[in-house]
């Protein structure tokens, strides 16, 4: 389970880049950038969805499942303090992912 301290560290680092929000889900967090789901914060790890940009920029990082039973491998991110690299990464991932609307048609309840 992700600790409050790690969540705070991640949100502090990523807030320097742009509009990041998290949504708590079963003790872990979904990670949104400009309203799009770009990854997860699980077990004190930041995981980023696979896209052409993340495949290119994170090819040397391990691919892991965010939680038991997940069907999607994601890159484990470890250099969140490199603001330029994170901006390039998340801008690229953002541009390559479609917007998914919730059942209510919005992304309410983001922290």
ABEGO torsion letter per residue (X at the ends): XBBAAAAAAAAAAAAAAEBBBBBBBGGBBBBBBGGBBAEBBBGGBBBBBBBAAAAAAAAABBBBBABBGBABBBBBBABAABAAAAAAAAAAAAAABBBBBBAAGBBBGBX
